[in-house]
Amino acid sequence: MKVNKLILKFKIPFAIVSAVLNIIILIIPIISIKGIVNGNIALLWYNLSYYGKELKVPFYDSIILKSIPLLASSIFLLIMSIIYARKKVKTTNIRSLFIASILIQIISMTTPIPLINYSIREAFTYLKVDYNFVTSGGQVFLGSSSITILTFAQFLLIPSIVCTILLAGIVLSEEIFEREKEVETKKIVLEEPIIARALEKENE
């Protein structure tokens, strides 16, 4: 498989890609609002205005607070993945780091999904306004706002896609670990006779 060979060649675990993806999920806009309420909403920030004045929404402030630990875990996952890839720790510790990074990967990939759902629901409930109505004197148009769920958010709301990413990360990372372990075992087997001969010469 070409993707797997490429990852193995550069010793980059799939978890690195996942960590970067997690960070992107948190910082890019998921909702765009245009009209009398205007702006963009992401999990880590939002910028909304109402008739040109800055609009503060307590609900989205709470979403930001909930997303900060996810950002921290994603950064931790990225660091651990780099350590794993560059093998800056003993082999016995790599396995523990691998397991920890996979657990964080699962948490970081699944937790933003309900936050995205809540954000979309609140946006349609409170931010989509339509001040157009009909009176005895005719139709009155005071403005409205339209909400667009951006493509990336729609992509993340498909469970099968998220599950595929998670499974691919686990399978590829596990295979990388096993391949590296196999290479190390072969090195040990090849080095043992050389060490044995060197010891024999010293004893002579």
Helices and strands as residue ranges (DSSP letters): H 2-10, H 14-27, E 31-35, E 37-41, E 46-50, E 53-55, H 58-86, H 91-110, H 112-122, I 123-127, E 130-135, E 138-149, H 151-156, H 159-203
